[in-house]
Amino acid sequence: MNNLNLIFPEIFISLSLMTLLILGVFKKNSAALVYNLSIVTLLILLALIFNLTSANESYLFNQSYKIDALSTFMKMLTVGSGILVMFSSSKYLKFIKIFKIEYPILILSAILGMMVMISSNDLIVFYLGLEIQAMSLYVLTSFNRENIFSTESGIKFFVLSALSSGLLLYGCSLIYGFSGTTNFNLISENNLFEAKYGITFGIVFILVGLSFKISAVPFHMWAPDVYQGSPTSVTLFFAILPKIAALAVFIRFLYVPFVNLIDQWQPIIIFLSIASMVFGSVAAIGQKNLKRLAAYSSIGHMGYALAGLAVGTNTGIQSSIVYITIYAVMNVALFSCLLMMRRNEYYYENIEDLSGLSKNHPILSFSLLIILFSLAGIPPLAGFFAKFYIFLAVIEKSMYWLAIIGLLSTVVAAFYYLRIIKVIYFDQLKEKYDTNHQIGLKVTLLISTIFILLYFIYPSVLTNIVLGINII
């Protein structure tokens, strides 16, 4: 009970989403009120989590729930990203007629599941958090019931996610069977070498399930269709928040109970990293839809984040955390631009729809230029530093071939980003887009673009915070 204040953020968001659900049910036409209160809830939640930054490493519920520097930072990143997603998408939801009370409540419940995942120190607690998140995401994906593509993407995501969850749960049962416990600390204290091969099978199954959640190759097959079919605001949510939570679980799962078995799982992470970097770069070349391109781009970016985890050092872990942070900001900026591509009550999302954009919308075009250069890893933008930290950690460990493959993938990926810039600045002019966007969308794009553009002036702001996260 003395440590109950450490989970006050989780208690607060749980009570808030139940209260908002009751309010939405009993008060008619309360969608706007519930939506705004949800944003306020997330702002208060961010402050509550920030208040825990000075707390020492602590365990709750018989060591199954852990509060430390990693969990606090990743929760703040998750909630902060959630605020930007909510802040920028209300007008879009009204335009496509899905501005309903259930939408913000599902967002809040998904964030609750992610917070549980991030702090989990036990296989069962982690799985509970994962399913709270997944149940919300199933509904969000198919939330636009009038759109057949949204319904299709919801079914695809549900079927494949259910399969991956089954494999993951089977892996949990194998680890429990061979180690006798589901607690990460107790697993690490056991002599796992006696049942090394059985444990390795369990690790493989769990990594398969987690790889699905971050859309790593070869478990990426759902991502392009789900990204394209979902409402754009949901795609933005998908592209960022579940990946932050899953990366935190990757770190916690690999480096707490199984750090002594690094020889067993390191080749798997290296394979996932290389396959994701190469496939994400190559497959995106032929894409014409910006949301599908963002899906393949995110597959490639997760490959770079996994490269940091494959190193097996604190430096590698820290570089992956910096990478996912900068990746989140870049995606918020990119999708904010997508949400501004509205004309005659219709949202456009193909690359050809950007044709000649610079002539009618010079500020939006400049923002896209900065964002795409950053995604390509061109200095001195934030995306360059993200990749630089990863490659530095990989080279320090003498894994030169992994760095070379990553660099070659970056060069290939630069092609399709530069192609979009060519369309924006040099192709034939098209009709002008609407300019009466909500203030929240403009502010979100402004903040994220400034962060990407000016990150190089003082990069240690982020790196100094992340240096305090030591797992090994």
C-alpha positions in Angstrom: 0.0 0.0 0.0 2.9 2.4 0.7 4.0 2.1 -3.0 0.5 2.5 -4.4 1.3 6.1 -5.4 3.7 4.6 -8.0 0.7 3.2 -10.0 -1.4 6.3 -9.5 -1.2 7.1 -13.2 -2.6 3.7 -14.1 -5.4 4.1 -11.5 -6.2 7.6 -12.7 -6.5 6.7 -16.4 -8.6 3.6 -15.5 -11.1 5.6 -13.4 -11.1 8.4 -16.0 -12.0 6.2 -19.0 -14.8 4.5 -17.0 -16.1 7.9 -15.9 -16.0 9.3 -19.5 -17.8 6.2 -20.8 -20.6 6.7 -18.3 -20.7 10.4 -19.1 -20.9 9.6 -22.8 -23.7 7.1 -22.4 -26.0 9.2 -20.2 -25.4 12.7 -21.8 -26.6 13.1 -25.3 -24.4 14.7 -28.0 -21.4 14.6 -25.7 -18.8 13.5 -28.2 -17.0 16.8 -28.2 -17.1 17.0 -24.4 -15.7 13.5 -24.0 -13.0 14.1 -26.6 -11.8 17.3 -24.9 -11.9 15.7 -21.5 -9.9 12.8 -22.8 -7.1 15.2 -23.9 -7.2 16.8 -20.5 -7.0 13.4 -18.9 -3.9 12.6 -21.0 -2.3 15.9 -20.0 -2.9 15.2 -16.3 -1.6 11.7 -16.8 1.6 13.0 -18.4 2.1 15.3 -15.3 1.5 12.3 -13.0 4.1 10.2 -14.8 6.6 13.0 -14.9 6.2 13.2 -11.1 7.6 9.7 -10.9 10.9 10.6 -12.6 12.6 11.1 -9.2 11.3 7.8 -7.8 13.8 5.0 -7.2 13.5 1.6 -8.9 10.5 -0.1 -7.3 8.5 -3.3 -7.6 4.8 -3.9 -6.9 2.5 -6.8 -6.8 5.0 -9.5 -5.8 7.7 -8.1 -8.2 5.4 -8.5 -11.2 5.2 -4.7 -11.9 8.3 -2.5 -12.1 8.6 1.3 -11.9 12.0 2.5 -13.1 13.7 5.0 -15.5 12.8 2.9 -18.6 9.1 2.6 -17.7 8.8 6.3 -16.8 10.4 7.6 -20.0 8.5 5.2 -22.3 5.2 5.9 -20.6 5.8 9.7 -21.0 6.7 9.1 -24.7 3.5 7.0 -25.2 1.2 9.5 -23.5 2.9 12.5 -25.1 2.4 10.9 -28.6 -1.2 10.1 -27.7 -1.8 13.8 -26.8 -0.4 14.9 -30.2 -2.5 12.3 -32.0 -5.7 13.4 -30.3 -4.8 17.1 -30.6 -4.4 16.9 -34.4 -7.3 14.7 -35.5 -10.7 15.9 -34.2 -11.6 17.8 -37.4 -10.7 14.8 -39.5 -12.9 12.6 -37.4 -15.8 15.0 -37.9 -15.3 15.1 -41.7 -15.5 11.3 -42.1 -18.3 11.1 -39.6 -16.7 8.9 -36.9 -16.5 11.6 -34.2 -18.2 9.5 -31.5 -17.7 9.0 -27.7 -16.2 5.6 -28.2 -13.2 6.8 -30.1 -11.3 8.7 -27.4 -12.3 6.0 -24.8 -10.7 3.3 -27.0 -7.6 5.5 -27.3 -7.4 5.8 -23.5 -7.9 2.1 -23.0 -5.2 1.2 -25.5 -2.8 3.6 -23.8 -3.7 1.9 -20.4 -2.7 -1.5 -21.9 0.5 0.0 -23.2 1.4 1.4 -19.8 0.8 -2.0 -18.2 3.0 -3.6 -20.9 5.8 -1.1 -20.4 6.0 -1.7 -16.6 5.4 -5.5 -16.7 8.0 -7.6 -15.0 6.0 -10.8 -15.4 4.9 -12.8 -18.5 1.2 -12.8 -17.4 1.1 -9.1 -16.5 2.7 -8.3 -19.9 0.1 -10.5 -21.7 -2.8 -8.8 -19.9 -1.5 -5.4 -21.0 -1.0 -6.6 -24.5 -4.6 -7.8 -24.8 -6.0 -4.6 -23.3 -4.2 -2.8 -26.0 -5.1 -5.2 -28.8 -8.8 -5.3 -28.0 -9.0 -1.5 -28.4 -6.9 -1.5 -31.6 -9.2 -4.1 -33.2 -12.2 -1.8 -32.8 -10.2 1.4 -33.8 -9.0 -0.2 -37.0 -12.5 -0.9 -38.3 -14.1 2.2 -36.6 -15.2 3.7 -39.9 -18.0 1.2 -40.6 -19.1 3.0 -43.8 -15.8 2.2 -45.4 -15.3 -1.3 -46.7 -11.5 -0.9 -46.6 -11.6 -0.1 -42.9 -13.7 -3.2 -42.2 -11.4 -5.3 -44.2 -8.3 -4.0 -42.4 -10.0 -4.6 -39.0 -10.6 -8.3 -39.9 -7.1 -8.8 -41.2 -5.6 -7.2 -38.1 -7.8 -9.3 -35.8 -7.1 -12.6 -37.4 -3.3 -12.1 -37.6 -3.1 -10.5 -34.2 -5.0 -13.4 -32.7 -2.6 -15.8 -34.3 0.4 -14.0 -33.0 -1.1 -13.7 -29.5 -1.6 -17.5 -29.5 2.0 -18.1 -30.5 3.2 -15.6 -27.8 1.1 -17.3 -25.1 2.4 -20.7 -26.2 5.9 -19.3 -25.7 5.0 -18.0 -22.3 3.8 -21.5 -21.3 7.0 -23.1 -22.5 9.1 -20.6 -20.4 6.9 -21.2 -17.4 7.2 -25.0 -17.9 11.0 -25.0 -18.2 11.8 -22.3 -15.6 9.0 -22.9 -13.1 8.0 -19.2 -12.9 6.7 -16.3 -15.0 8.5 -13.5 -13.1 11.4 -12.0 -15.0 13.6 -11.6 -11.8 13.0 -15.2 -10.7 13.6 -16.5 -14.2 17.0 -14.7 -14.3 18.0 -16.2 -10.9 17.3 -19.8 -12.1 19.9 -21.9 -13.8 18.5 -21.8 -17.3 21.3 -23.6 -19.0 19.9 -26.9 -17.8 16.8 -26.4 -19.9 18.5 -24.0 -22.5 16.9 -25.5 -25.6 13.4 -25.6 -24.1 13.7 -22.0 -23.0 15.0 -21.0 -26.4 11.9 -22.4 -28.0 9.8 -20.3 -25.7 11.9 -17.2 -26.4 11.4 -17.7 -30.2 7.6 -18.0 -29.9 7.4 -14.8 -27.8 9.7 -12.9 -30.2 7.4 -14.0 -33.0 4.4 -12.5 -31.2 6.3 -9.3 -30.3 7.7 -8.9 -33.9 4.1 -8.9 -35.2 3.3 -6.0 -32.8 6.1 -3.9 -34.3 5.5 -5.2 -37.9 9.0 -6.6 -38.2 9.7 -8.8 -41.3 8.5 -11.6 -41.8 5.6 -10.8 -39.5 4.7 -7.5 -41.3 2.0 -8.8 -43.7 -0.8 -7.0 -41.9 0.8 -3.5 -41.8 0.3 -2.1 -45.3 -3.4 -3.1 -45.6 -4.2 -2.0 -42.1 -2.4 1.3 -42.5 -4.2 2.1 -45.8 -7.6 0.9 -44.7 -7.8 2.5 -41.3 -8.9 6.1 -40.8 -5.7 8.3 -41.1 -5.8 9.3 -37.4 -6.0 5.6 -36.4 -3.1 4.9 -38.8 -1.1 7.6 -37.0 -1.9 6.0 -33.7 -0.9 2.6 -35.0 2.4 3.9 -36.5 3.7 5.1 -33.2 2.2 4.1 -29.9 2.1 0.2 -30.1 5.7 0.3 -31.3 6.9 2.3 -28.3 5.3 -0.2 -25.9 6.5 -3.2 -27.8 10.1 -1.9 -27.9 10.0 -1.4 -24.1 8.8 -5.0 -23.7 11.6 -6.2 -26.1 14.2 -4.5 -23.8 12.6 -5.8 -20.6 12.1 -9.3 -21.9 15.5 -9.8 -23.5 17.7 -8.0 -21.0 16.2 -9.0 -17.6 15.4 -12.7 -17.6 17.5 -13.8 -20.6 20.5 -11.6 -20.7 22.7 -14.7 -20.0 21.2 -16.5 -23.1 22.2 -13.7 -25.4 23.9 -16.2 -27.7 20.5 -17.8 -28.3 18.4 -14.8 -29.0 20.9 -12.4 -30.6 20.9 -14.1 -34.0 17.1 -13.9 -34.1 17.1 -10.1 -33.4 19.9 -9.6 -36.0 17.8 -11.5 -38.6 14.7 -9.5 -37.8 16.7 -6.3 -38.0 18.4 -7.0 -41.4 15.2 -8.4 -42.9 13.1 -5.4 -41.8 15.7 -2.8 -43.0 16.2 -4.4 -46.4 12.5 -5.3 -47.1 11.2 -2.0 -45.7 13.5 -0.1 -48.0 13.0 -2.1 -51.2 9.2 -2.8 -50.9 8.4 0.9 -50.4 9.8 1.8 -53.8 6.8 0.7 -55.8 4.1 2.2 -53.5 1.8 5.0 -54.8 -0.3 5.4 -51.6 1.3 7.5 -48.9 -0.1 5.5 -46.0 1.1 2.2 -47.5 4.5 3.8 -48.0 4.5 4.9 -44.4 3.8 1.3 -43.4 6.8 0.0 -45.3 8.8 2.9 -44.0 7.9 2.0 -40.4 9.0 -1.6 -41.1 12.4 -0.3 -42.1 12.6 2.0 -39.1 11.8 -0.8 -36.7 14.7 -2.7 -38.3 17.1 0.1 -37.2 15.6 0.1 -33.7 16.1 -3.7 -33.4 19.8 -3.3 -34.6 20.4 -1.3 -31.4 18.8 -4.1 -29.3 20.9 -6.7 -31.1 24.2 -5.2 -29.8 23.7 -6.4 -26.2 25.0 -3.3 -24.4 23.4 -0.4 -22.5 24.6 1.9 -25.3 22.7 -0.2 -27.9 19.5 -0.1 -25.7 19.8 3.7 -25.2 20.4 4.3 -29.0 17.2 2.3 -29.7 15.2 4.4 -27.2 16.5 7.6 -28.8 15.6 6.2 -32.2 12.0 5.4 -31.3 11.6 8.9 -29.8 12.8 10.7 -32.9 10.8 8.2 -35.1 7.6 9.1 -33.1 8.1 12.8 -33.7 8.8 12.3 -37.4 5.6 10.2 -37.9 3.5 12.7 -36.0 4.8 15.4 -38.4 4.3 13.3 -41.6 0.7 12.3 -40.7 -0.1 15.9 -39.7 0.8 16.8 -43.3 -1.4 14.0 -44.6 -4.3 15.3 -42.5 -3.9 18.7 -44.2 -4.5 17.2 -47.7 -8.2 17.9 -47.9 -10.1 19.4 -50.8 -13.8 19.5 -51.5 -14.7 17.5 -48.4 -12.3 14.7 -49.4 -8.9 13.6 -48.0 -6.2 12.7 -50.5 -3.5 10.2 -49.7 -1.6 9.3 -52.9 1.9 10.5 -53.9 0.6 12.0 -57.1 -1.8 14.2 -55.1 1.2 16.1 -53.8 2.0 17.2 -57.4 3.1 20.8 -57.5 2.2 21.3 -53.8 5.1 23.8 -53.3 3.4 26.4 -55.6 0.1 26.6 -53.7 1.3 25.6 -50.2 4.9 26.6 -49.7 5.0 26.3 -45.9 3.4 22.8 -45.9 5.8 21.8 -48.7 8.8 23.0 -46.7 7.6 21.0 -43.7 7.3 17.9 -45.8 10.8 18.6 -47.2 12.2 18.7 -43.7 10.3 15.6 -42.6 11.2 13.5 -45.6 14.9 14.5 -45.5 14.8 13.5 -41.8 13.2 10.1 -42.5 15.9 9.5 -45.1 18.5 10.3 -42.5 20.1 13.3 -44.1 22.2 15.5 -41.8 21.8 17.7 -39.8 18.2 16.8 -39.2 16.9 14.6 -36.2 16.6 11.5 -38.3 20.3 11.5 -39.1 21.2 11.6 -35.4 18.7 8.7 -34.7 20.5 6.5 -37.3 24.0 7.8 -36.2 23.5 6.6 -32.6 22.4 3.2 -33.8 25.3 2.7 -36.2 27.7 4.0 -33.5 26.5 1.4 -31.0 26.7 -1.4 -33.7 30.2 -0.4 -34.8 31.4 -0.2 -31.2 30.5 -3.9 -30.9 32.4 -4.6 -34.1 29.3 -5.7 -35.9 30.4 -4.0 -39.1 28.4 -6.1 -41.6 25.2 -5.1 -39.8 26.2 -1.4 -40.0 27.0 -1.8 -43.7 23.6 -3.4 -44.5 21.9 -0.6 -42.5 23.8 2.1 -44.4 22.9 0.5 -47.8 19.3 0.2 -46.8 19.3 3.9 -45.9 20.6 4.8 -49.3 17.8 2.7 -51.0 15.2 4.3 -48.7 16.5 7.8 -49.6 15.3 7.1 -53.2 11.6 7.0 -52.5 11.7 9.9 -50.0 13.5 12.1 -52.6 11.0 11.0 -55.2 8.2 12.5 -53.1 10.2 15.7 -52.8 10.6 15.8 -56.6 6.8 15.4 -57.0 6.1 18.2 -54.6 8.6 20.7 -56.1 8.9 19.8 -59.8 5.7 18.1 -61.0 2.7 19.8 -62.6 0.5 22.0 -60.4 -2.8 20.6 -59.1 -5.8 22.2 -57.6 -5.2 24.0 -54.2 -6.1 22.2 -50.9 -8.3 23.7 -48.2 -6.4 25.8 -45.7 -9.0 26.1 -42.9 -7.4 23.5 -40.6 -7.9 23.2 -36.9 -5.4 25.0 -34.7 -4.3 21.8 -33.0 -3.2 20.2 -36.2 -1.2 23.3 -37.1 0.5 23.5 -33.7 1.3 19.7 -33.8 3.0 20.1 -37.2 4.8 23.2 -36.1 6.2 21.7 -32.9 7.3 18.4 -34.6 8.9 20.2 -37.6 10.8 22.6 -35.3 12.1 19.6 -33.2 13.3 17.8 -36.4 14.9 20.9 -37.8 16.6 22.2 -34.7 17.5 19.0 -32.9 21.1 19.2 -34.0 21.6 22.5 -32.0 21.3 20.7 -28.6 20.9 16.9 -29.1 22.2 16.2 -25.6 18.8 17.3 -24.2 17.4 13.9 -25.2 20.5 11.8 -24.9 21.2 13.0 -21.3 17.8 11.8 -20.3 18.2 8.4 -22.0 21.7 7.9 -20.5 19.9 7.5 -17.1 18.3 4.3 -18.4 20.6 1.4 -17.5 19.2 -2.1 -17.9 22.2 -4.4 -17.8 
